[in-house]
C-alpha cells in the first residue's frame, strides 16, 4: 500500500490493503492497542490532503505489490514526481526494528515517517472533516435555486424574527443567555441566501470554537437539505485567517506552507530563547513569558512597542525574549495562533488587492460571541466590512468572561458608534432556565457598570430556590458535595442525573477522594485533548518537518520520538552550528561533523 494513497482517496473510500510493519515511532504509547487512536492518527495524516499539501518523498515507495497496479497514467505521474523530488526514498539496508535511524536528508526523515507512523495493521479508512471541504456529490449552486425560506420564521418569536429578517447594513443582536441566538444566526444565513440572491460563498459566519462552528454548520446544512447545496463558510476566526494567509500571505512575505505553532510549541521555543539568552530565573519563568507574549500580541503590540514601554528588569527581560522569539519564528517560517490574527490584519491593511478580494467575496459577515473579540479580531472585521457595512454581530456584554486573554468589552459597547445607523434587536426571552435562576442571575448582573440594558424573562416554571453553602475548607466542601449527591440519589435521581462543576482542575482531586470514599461512581469530563496527546504531537512533528524543513521546534520533538540517544549536549552542538552557519537544525543534522554523534542505542 503506497503512503500517497492516503492523500489521494476521497472521504469515505475504503481499501482492504494493510500497511506493513516498520519502526515504532509511537512505541510505548499504547497506540497499537487502541483502534480508535489509530483511526484518529490516520485522520491527522489526512490533514495534509485537506490543506492540499503533498508530503515530499512519502509517495515514492511501495510497501506491497498492490501499489503497482495503478495503471500507466499513475506510473507516469510518479515518474514526474520523482524528477521533481530527486532520489527515491529508501530505508537503509540492514536497518532492523532496533537499528539507529540515521540523520540525513529530508527524504530520509520522510522514510522514517512512513515506517514509523504506519507501524500498525489497520484497514485504511479516512474520515476527515474540513470546514473548507467541497462535497462533490452535492449539486453545484446556480442562481435558479430556491432556498427554503417558507416556514423558516414560523418557530421564531417576534424579536428573533426581527433579527433574522433585518435588511442590509449593520445589525447588533443583544442575546441574553438561553435566548436562541444560534437559531437566529443560522436562520439569518438561510434568509440571506433566499432573499438576497447570494451565492453561499459570499456569506461568512465566524465564532470562537470548532464545536460552535460545527454545530452552526450542521444546523444550516439541515435547513438547506431540500436544496442540496453546501452551506456558507462557517468557521472560527483563526481558521478563516489561515484560509486568507494560505491564499494571499505571500503579499506580506509569508510562504503558503507556513507552520502553525500551538501553545506547547510556543512554550518550547520561548524556553529555548530564554536558555540562549540566559534569562530564566525563579521570577521569570518560560510559562509566564509565553503568556505575556501572547497578551502583547492580543493587544497588537510589537517587539518595538515592548522594548519602548519596558519598565523594570522583568519587562526588559520579556522584551528581549519577545525579540528573540520573533526572530526564531521568522527563521523557521512559522507563526503562532496570535500571529494568525496579526498577520491577517497586516495583510488586509497593506495589500489593497487582497482587501478588495475578500470584501468582494464575503458580502455579508456574521459574528457570534462578539463580546469576546480582541483588538486584532475587531480590526479584521472593520477592514472586511467598513465598505459594504453588511455585518451582523451577536453577543451579550453581561457574558464577557475572556478579558484575561485579550477580549475587549468596548468592541460591543461601541458597535453603534463604529457603525452609525445600526439596527439593535434585543433577545430577552430565556428558554433554558427557571424563573428563580433568572432572578438570581439578574440581581448579580445588575451590578455591572459597563453593559447594555436588557431584561431577561421566561415562561418556564418558578423552579426550586438556589442554595448557598460556605465550607470551612476544600475538604468540608467536598464532603458536602458527596453527601448531597447521596441525598438526591435516595430521592430517586440517577447517578448520571447529577453534575458537579468546579472552577479549576486543581479542585477535582479532593472532590474525587470524597466521591470514592462515599462509593459514588463518577466520570471526569475532559482530560487530554486529542491534539495534545503525545503520540499525535509526535506524528504532527514529523509531518510539519516534511512540509517545512526549517521548523526547528518540530525537529527537536521528532529527534526524540523514538529515543535516538540524542540529548541536550548533542542538540546544543547542532544549535551552535546552526547559529554560526544560518542553517536549520535538520540541514545541520543531515551533514553533521564527525564529532557530533548521539549515544548508540542498545540492541
C-alpha positions in Angstrom: 0.0 0.0 0.0 1.5 3.3 -1.0 1.5 6.1 1.6 0.5 8.5 -1.1 -2.8 6.7 -1.4 -3.8 8.1 1.9 -3.8 11.6 0.4 -5.4 10.6 -3.0 -8.6 8.9 -1.8 -11.9 10.7 -1.3 -13.6 10.9 2.0 -15.3 7.6 2.8 -13.3 5.4 0.3 -12.4 2.1 1.7 -9.4 -0.2 0.8 -8.7 -3.6 2.2 -4.9 -3.3 1.9 -2.9 -3.4 5.1 0.2 -1.4 5.9 3.5 -3.1 6.7 5.4 -3.4 10.0 8.2 -0.9 10.5 9.9 1.2 13.1 8.0 2.0 16.2 7.7 5.8 16.3 5.0 5.5 18.8 6.5 2.6 20.8 5.4 2.6 24.4 2.4 4.9 23.9 -0.2 2.1 23.6 -1.1 3.2 20.2 -1.0 -0.3 18.7 -3.6 -1.4 21.3 -6.2 1.3 20.7 -8.0 1.1 17.4 -9.8 4.4 18.0 -6.4 6.1 18.4 -5.1 4.5 15.3 -8.1 5.8 13.4 -7.5 9.3 14.8 -3.9 9.2 13.8 -5.0 8.5 10.2 -7.4 11.4 10.4 -4.4 13.6 11.4 -2.5 12.3 8.4 -5.4 13.3 6.2 -4.9 16.9 7.1 -2.2 17.1 4.6 -4.8 16.3 2.0 -7.2 18.8 3.5 -4.6 21.6 3.2 -3.9 20.4 -0.4 -0.3 19.8 0.5 1.9 16.9 -0.7 4.4 15.5 1.7 7.7 15.3 -0.2 9.2 11.9 -0.5 6.4 9.9 1.1 4.8 8.8 -2.1 7.9 7.3 -3.6 8.0 3.8 -2.1 5.6 0.9 -2.1 5.2 -1.4 0.8 3.3 -4.1 -1.1 2.7 -5.2 -4.6 -0.8 -3.7 -4.9 0.6 -0.2 -5.5 2.0 -1.1 -8.9 -1.4 -2.0 -10.4 -2.5 1.7 -10.7 -2.0 1.9 -14.5 0.3 3.8 -16.9 -1.2 7.2 -16.1 -0.4 6.9 -12.5 3.1 5.5 -13.2 3.8 8.5 -15.4 2.7 10.8 -12.6 5.0 9.0 -10.2 8.0 9.4 -12.6 7.3 13.1 -12.9 7.1 13.4 -9.1 10.4 11.6 -8.8 12.1 14.0 -11.2 10.8 16.9 -9.1 11.7 15.4 -5.7 15.0 13.8 -6.6 16.2 10.5 -5.3 13.9 7.7 -4.2 13.2 7.2 -0.5 14.8 4.0 0.6 15.2 2.6 4.1 18.9 2.0 4.8 19.8 -1.6 4.2 20.1 -3.8 7.2 18.2 -1.5 9.4 16.1 -3.5 11.8 13.5 -2.5 14.3 16.1 -1.6 16.8 18.6 0.0 14.5 19.6 3.6 14.9 17.8 5.8 12.4 20.4 7.9 10.7 20.2 11.7 10.4 20.1 12.5 6.8 18.2 14.3 4.1 14.5 15.3 4.2 13.7 12.2 2.2 15.2 10.0 4.9 13.2 11.8 7.5 10.1 11.1 5.4 11.1 7.5 5.2 11.1 7.4 9.0 7.7 8.9 9.0 6.5 6.2 6.6 7.9 3.3 8.5 7.1 4.7 12.0 3.6 6.2 11.7 2.4 3.1 9.8 3.8 0.6 12.2 0.4 -1.0 12.9 -2.1 -3.0 10.9 -5.4 -1.3 10.1 -7.8 -1.2 7.2 -7.3 2.2 5.7 -10.4 4.3 6.0 -10.2 8.0 6.2 -13.0 10.2 7.6 -11.6 13.8 7.6 -13.8 16.8 8.3 -12.8 20.2 7.0 -14.9 23.4 7.0 -13.4 24.2 3.6 -14.1 20.8 2.0 -16.2 20.7 -1.1 -18.6 17.9 -1.3 -18.6 16.8 -5.0 -21.7 14.7 -4.6 -23.9 17.8 -4.0 -25.3 19.8 -6.8 -23.5 23.0 -7.7 -25.1 26.3 -6.9 -27.0 28.1 -9.6 -29.0 31.3 -9.5 -32.3 29.4 -10.1 -32.0 27.5 -6.8 -34.9 28.3 -4.4 -33.7 28.4 -0.8 -36.2 27.1 1.8 -37.4 30.3 3.4 -41.0 29.2 3.6 -41.7 28.3 7.2 -38.3 29.4 8.3 -39.8 32.1 10.6 -42.7 30.1 12.0 -40.8 28.8 15.0 -39.3 32.2 15.9 -40.6 34.7 18.4 -41.1 38.3 17.3 -37.6 39.6 18.3 -35.9 36.6 16.7 -37.9 37.1 13.6 -37.0 40.8 13.5 -33.3 39.9 13.7 -33.5 37.2 11.0 -35.3 39.4 8.5 -33.4 42.7 9.1 -32.2 44.2 5.8 -28.7 45.2 4.7 -26.5 47.3 7.0 -25.1 46.8 10.5 -27.1 44.7 12.9 -26.4 44.3 16.6 -28.3 41.4 18.3 -28.1 41.6 22.1 -28.8 38.0 23.0 -29.2 37.0 26.7 -28.3 33.5 27.9 -30.6 30.8 26.5 -32.4 33.2 24.2 -31.9 31.2 21.0 -29.1 33.1 19.4 -27.7 30.2 17.4 -31.1 29.6 15.8 -31.2 33.3 14.9 -27.7 33.2 13.2 -28.4 30.0 11.3 -31.9 31.2 10.2 -30.5 34.6 9.1 -27.9 32.8 6.9 -30.6 30.9 5.1 -32.8 34.0 4.9 -29.9 36.0 3.3 -29.3 33.2 0.7 -33.0 33.0 -0.1 -33.9 36.7 -0.3 -30.7 38.5 -1.4 -29.8 36.3 -4.4 -26.4 35.4 -2.7 -24.1 32.6 -3.6 -23.3 30.7 -0.4 -19.6 31.6 -0.8 -20.5 35.3 -0.3 -21.5 34.7 3.3 -19.0 34.3 6.2 -20.0 33.4 9.7 -17.4 33.3 12.4 -17.3 32.1 16.0 -14.7 31.1 18.6 -14.6 27.3 18.9 -14.6 24.4 16.4 -17.5 22.9 18.3 -19.7 26.0 18.0 -18.8 26.4 14.3 -19.6 22.7 13.7 -23.0 23.0 15.4 -23.9 26.1 13.4 -22.8 24.4 10.1 -24.9 21.3 10.8 -28.0 23.4 11.5 -27.5 25.4 8.3 -26.9 22.3 6.3 -30.1 20.7 7.7 -32.1 23.9 6.7 -30.5 23.7 3.2 -31.1 20.0 2.8 -34.1 20.5 0.4 -31.8 22.4 -1.9 -28.8 20.1 -1.5 -26.2 22.8 -1.9 -23.4 23.3 0.5 -23.6 25.9 3.3 -21.8 29.2 3.6 -18.4 29.3 5.2 -19.0 28.9 8.9 -15.7 28.7 10.8 -13.6 30.1 13.6 -11.6 33.4 13.4 -8.3 31.5 13.4 -9.4 29.1 10.7 -10.6 32.0 8.5 -7.3 33.7 8.9 -5.4 30.5 8.0 -7.5 30.4 4.8 -6.7 34.1 4.0 -3.0 33.7 4.7 -2.6 30.4 2.8 -4.1 32.1 -0.3 -2.6 35.6 -0.1 0.0 35.6 2.6 2.8 35.8 0.0 1.9 39.5 -0.3 3.5 40.1 3.1 6.3 37.5 2.7 4.6 34.5 4.2 5.1 31.2 2.5 1.9 29.3 1.7 3.1 26.3 3.6 3.9 28.1 6.8 3.9 26.1 10.1 1.4 26.9 12.8 2.8 26.7 16.4 0.4 25.8 19.2 0.8 26.8 22.8 3.1 23.9 23.6 5.3 24.8 20.6 5.4 28.4 21.6 6.4 27.4 25.2 9.2 25.2 23.9 10.5 28.0 21.6 10.3 30.5 24.5 12.3 28.1 26.7 14.9 27.8 24.0 15.1 31.6 23.6 15.5 32.1 27.4 18.1 29.4 27.6 20.1 31.0 24.7 19.9 34.4 26.4 20.4 33.0 30.0 17.3 34.9 31.0 15.4 32.3 33.1 15.1 32.7 36.9 12.5 31.9 39.5 10.7 35.2 39.0 10.8 35.0 35.2 9.6 31.5 34.1 9.1 30.4 30.5 5.4 29.9 31.2 4.9 33.5 32.4 6.9 34.8 29.5 4.9 32.8 27.0 1.6 34.0 28.4 2.8 37.6 28.5 4.0 37.5 24.8 0.5 36.2 23.9 -1.0 39.1 25.8 1.2 41.6 24.0 0.2 40.2 20.6 -3.5 40.2 21.6 -3.1 44.0 22.2 -1.3 44.2 18.8 1.9 45.4 20.5 5.1 44.7 18.5 8.6 44.0 19.8 9.4 47.6 19.2 6.5 48.6 21.4 7.6 46.2 24.2 11.2 47.5 24.1 9.9 51.1 24.2 7.4 50.6 27.0 9.5 48.2 29.2 9.6 49.3 32.8 11.9 47.5 35.2 14.0 44.4 34.9 11.2 41.9 34.4 9.6 43.8 31.4 13.1 44.4 29.9 13.8 40.6 30.0 10.4 40.0 28.5 11.1 42.4 25.6 14.4 40.6 24.9 12.7 37.2 24.9 9.9 38.5 22.7 12.5 39.9 20.2 14.5 36.6 20.1 11.2 34.6 19.9 10.0 36.6 16.9 13.4 36.2 15.2 13.3 32.4 15.7 9.7 32.3 14.3 10.8 34.2 11.2 13.8 31.9 10.7 11.6 28.8 10.8 8.8 30.2 8.7 6.3 29.7 11.5 3.5 31.6 13.1 1.7 31.1 16.4 -2.0 31.3 16.9 -1.8 35.0 17.8 0.1 35.7 14.6 -2.7 34.3 12.5 -4.8 37.3 13.5 -1.9 39.8 13.4 -0.7 38.7 10.0 -4.2 38.9 8.6 -4.5 42.5 9.9 -1.1 43.2 8.3 -2.2 41.7 5.0 -5.5 43.4 4.8 -4.0 46.7 5.8 -1.1 46.7 3.4 -2.4 44.8 0.3 -5.2 46.7 -1.3 -5.7 43.9 -3.8 -6.2 41.3 -1.1 -8.6 43.5 0.8 -10.7 44.2 -2.3 -10.8 40.4 -3.0 -12.2 39.5 0.4 -14.5 42.4 0.6 -16.0 41.3 -2.7 -16.0 37.6 -1.6 -17.7 38.0 1.8 -20.5 40.4 1.2 -22.3 39.5 4.5 -20.4 38.8 7.7 -21.9 37.3 10.8 -20.1 37.1 14.2 -21.1 35.1 17.2 -20.0 35.9 20.8 -18.9 39.4 19.7 -18.3 40.4 23.3 -15.2 38.1 23.3 -13.4 39.6 20.4 -10.0 41.2 20.9 -8.3 44.1 19.2 -7.0 42.2 16.2 -10.3 40.5 15.5 -12.0 43.9 15.7 -9.6 45.3 13.2 -10.1 42.3 10.8 -13.9 42.8 10.9 -13.6 46.6 10.4 -11.3 46.1 7.4 -13.7 43.5 5.8 -17.0 45.3 6.4 -16.3 49.1 6.6 -17.2 49.5 2.9 -20.4 47.4 2.4 -21.3 47.5 6.2 -23.2 44.3 6.0 -22.2 42.9 9.4 -24.3 41.2 12.0 -22.8 40.7 15.4 -24.5 38.7 18.2 -23.3 39.0 21.8 -24.0 40.0 25.3 -21.8 42.3 27.4 -23.0 40.5 30.5 -21.4 37.3 29.4 -17.9 38.7 28.7 -15.5 36.4 30.6 -12.3 36.5 28.5 -10.8 39.8 29.3 -7.8 37.8 30.7 -6.9 36.7 27.2 -7.4 40.0 25.4 -11.1 40.3 24.9 -12.2 44.0 24.8 -15.7 44.7 26.0 -15.8 48.1 24.3 -15.9 46.3 20.9 -19.6 45.5 21.5 -20.3 48.6 23.7 -19.1 50.9 20.9 -20.5 49.0 18.0 -23.3 51.6 17.3 -20.6 54.3 17.3 -18.4 52.3 14.9 -21.3 51.6 12.6 -23.8 54.6 12.6 -27.3 53.6 11.7 -27.0 50.2 13.4 -30.3 48.3 14.0 -30.4 46.9 17.5 -32.5 43.8 18.4 -32.8 42.5 22.0 -33.4 38.8 22.6 -34.8 38.7 26.1 -36.9 35.6 26.3 -35.0 32.8 28.0 -35.8 29.2 27.1 -33.3 27.4 29.3 -33.6 28.5 32.9 -36.3 28.7 35.6 -37.6 32.0 36.9 -35.7 31.7 40.2 -32.4 31.2 38.4 -33.1 34.2 36.1 -34.0 36.4 39.1 -30.8 35.4 40.9 -28.6 36.0 37.8 -30.3 39.3 37.0 -29.6 40.5 40.6 -25.9 39.8 40.2 -25.6 41.2 36.7 -27.4 44.5 37.6 -24.2 45.5 39.5 -22.3 45.6 36.2 -21.3 49.1 35.3 -20.5 48.7 31.6 -23.4 47.0 30.0 -26.4 47.4 27.6 -29.7 47.2 29.3 -31.9 44.2 28.8 -34.3 42.3 31.0 -34.4 38.5 30.7 -37.7 36.7 31.3 -39.1 33.2 30.8 -42.3 31.3 30.6 -40.7 28.4 32.4 -41.8 27.3 35.9 -40.7 29.0 39.0 -38.3 26.2 39.9 -36.5 25.5 43.2 -34.7 28.1 45.2 -30.9 28.2 44.9 -28.8 27.2 47.9 -25.6 28.9 49.1 -23.2 26.7 51.1 -20.0 28.1 52.6 -17.5 25.4 53.5 -14.7 25.8 56.0 -12.1 24.4 53.5 -12.0 22.3 50.4 -12.3 19.1 52.3 -15.5 20.1 54.0 -16.8 21.4 50.7 -16.1 18.1 49.0 -17.8 16.1 51.8 -20.9 18.3 51.4 -21.0 17.6 47.7 -20.8 13.8 48.3 -23.5 13.9 51.0 -25.8 16.0 48.8 -25.4 13.5 45.9 -26.3 10.6 48.2 -29.4 12.5 49.4 -30.7 13.2 45.9 -29.9 9.6 44.9 -32.1 8.5 47.8 -34.9 10.7 46.3 -34.7 8.7 43.0 -32.3 10.8 41.0 -30.0 8.6 38.9 -26.2 8.9 39.2 -26.0 10.4 35.7 -28.6 13.0 36.6 -26.1 14.8 38.8 -23.2 17.1 37.6 -20.5 18.7 39.7 -18.8 21.9 38.3 -15.6 23.3 39.6 -13.6 26.4 38.7 -10.2 24.9 38.3 -8.9 21.3 37.6 -6.9 21.5 40.8 -10.1 21.3 42.8 -11.0 17.9 41.3 -8.7 15.7 43.4 -10.3 16.5 46.7 -13.8 16.0 45.3 -12.8 12.7 43.7 -11.4 11.5 47.0 -14.7 12.3 48.7 -16.8 10.6 46.0 -14.6 7.4 46.2 -15.0 7.3 50.0 -18.7 7.5 49.6 -18.6 4.8 46.9 -20.2 7.2 44.3 -19.5 6.3 40.7 -18.3 9.3 38.6 -16.8 10.2 35.3 -14.4 13.1 34.7 -15.4 15.0 31.6 -12.5 16.4 29.6 -8.9 15.2 30.0 -6.2 15.4 27.5 -7.3 16.8 24.2 -6.8 14.9 21.0 -4.1 17.2 19.6 -2.4 17.4 22.9 -1.7 13.6 23.1 1.9 12.7 22.9 1.6 10.3 20.0 -0.4 12.8 18.0 2.1 15.7 18.6 4.9 13.3 17.7 3.2 12.4 14.4 2.5 16.1 13.6 6.1 17.0 14.3 7.2 14.6 11.5 4.6 15.9 9.1 5.5 19.5 9.9 9.1 18.8 9.3 8.5 17.3 5.9 6.5 20.3 4.9 8.8 22.9 6.5 12.4 21.7 6.9 13.3 24.9 8.7 10.9 24.1 11.6 13.4 23.7 14.4 10.7 23.2 17.1 9.3 20.2 15.1 12.9 18.9 14.7 13.5 18.9 18.5 10.4 16.9 19.1 10.9 14.4 16.2 14.5 13.8 17.0 13.4 12.3 20.4 10.5 10.2 19.2 11.5 7.5 19.3 14.6 8.0 21.5 17.8 8.1 19.4 20.3 8.8 22.1 20.4 12.5 21.1 20.3 14.6 24.2 20.8 18.2 25.2 24.5 18.1 24.6 24.2 16.9 21.0 21.4 19.4 20.4 23.5 22.2 21.8 26.3 21.4 19.4 23.8 21.3 16.5 22.4 24.7 17.6 25.9 26.2 17.7 26.5 25.2 14.1 23.0 26.4 13.1 23.6 29.8 14.6 27.1 30.1 13.1 26.1 28.9 9.6 22.5 30.2 9.4 21.0 26.8 8.6 18.1 24.8 10.1 18.7 22.1 12.6 17.6 19.5 10.1 20.1 20.7 7.5 22.8 20.7 10.1 21.9 17.2 11.2 22.0 15.9 7.6 25.6 17.0 7.3 26.8 16.9 10.9 30.5 16.8 11.7 32.0 13.5 12.7 32.4 14.5 16.3 28.7 15.3 16.7 27.1 11.9 17.4 24.4 10.8 19.8 24.7 7.8 22.2 24.2 4.5 20.3 21.1 2.6 21.1 21.3 -0.8 22.8 20.1 -3.6 20.6 
